[in-house]
């Protein structure tokens, strides 16, 4: 099992007491799957995604990525797991303003010690249709172009898992559809497992599985199979 959680839980202390953001959750995702997590704002979707990616720490329970229990690792070891196995696409892109598109995509590969970082970054940017934007800075790119840079950056290490938090949330409909197509195309070509949080029901329906979050509880959405 590529991703597995056991009684995964997240609580946060507030002035009014303990807030149960994620109720004890058991989840299994196999290699190559495409999974959408849907639900209302504040239901715990993004928290779950951050826990699965090792960006946040659970209050209780376990997350296992490729048979490695993230709870047994320190921050440096978790960072290595992310560098080796995980790509993450943020809704707000999170590109570094002072770096060009090429440099933004190169950065994770360089940090991982990849000597071919520049070549791989250039190839990925060309694949996402930005071969003529390599030297442009984020403020010189449209929202859709910035998201494509973020996708290329997420794929630069050929990760086993790609997590995406509202990957089309800040885009217009036409650009959003192009980004969706790109995500599934690269997922298919690379064999990467895709796990995304989305409010977009049409995007969710393109995934093999749909999970619904409601008040911190996760349930599988049953769908008719023709």
Secondary structure as GFF3:
##gff-version 3
##sequence-region A 1 226
A	DSSP	beta_strand	3	14	.	.	.	ID=ss1
A	DSSP	beta_strand	17	29	.	.	.	ID=ss2
A	DSSP	beta_strand	34	38	.	.	.	ID=ss3
A	DSSP	alpha_helix	45	52	.	.	.	ID=ss4
A	DSSP	beta_strand	60	65	.	.	.	ID=ss5
A	DSSP	beta_strand	68	69	.	.	.	ID=ss6
A	DSSP	three_ten_helix	70	72	.	.	.	ID=ss7
A	DSSP	alpha_helix	75	85	.	.	.	ID=ss8
A	DSSP	beta_strand	86	89	.	.	.	ID=ss9
A	DSSP	alpha_helix	101	111	.	.	.	ID=ss10
A	DSSP	alpha_helix	117	127	.	.	.	ID=ss11
A	DSSP	three_ten_helix	138	140	.	.	.	ID=ss12
A	DSSP	alpha_helix	143	155	.	.	.	ID=ss13
A	DSSP	beta_strand	161	165	.	.	.	ID=ss14
A	DSSP	alpha_helix	173	190	.	.	.	ID=ss15
A	DSSP	beta_strand	193	197	.	.	.	ID=ss16
A	DSSP	alpha_helix	201	205	.	.	.	ID=ss17
A	DSSP	beta_strand	209	214	.	.	.	ID=ss18
A	DSSP	beta_strand	217	220	.	.	.	ID=ss19
###
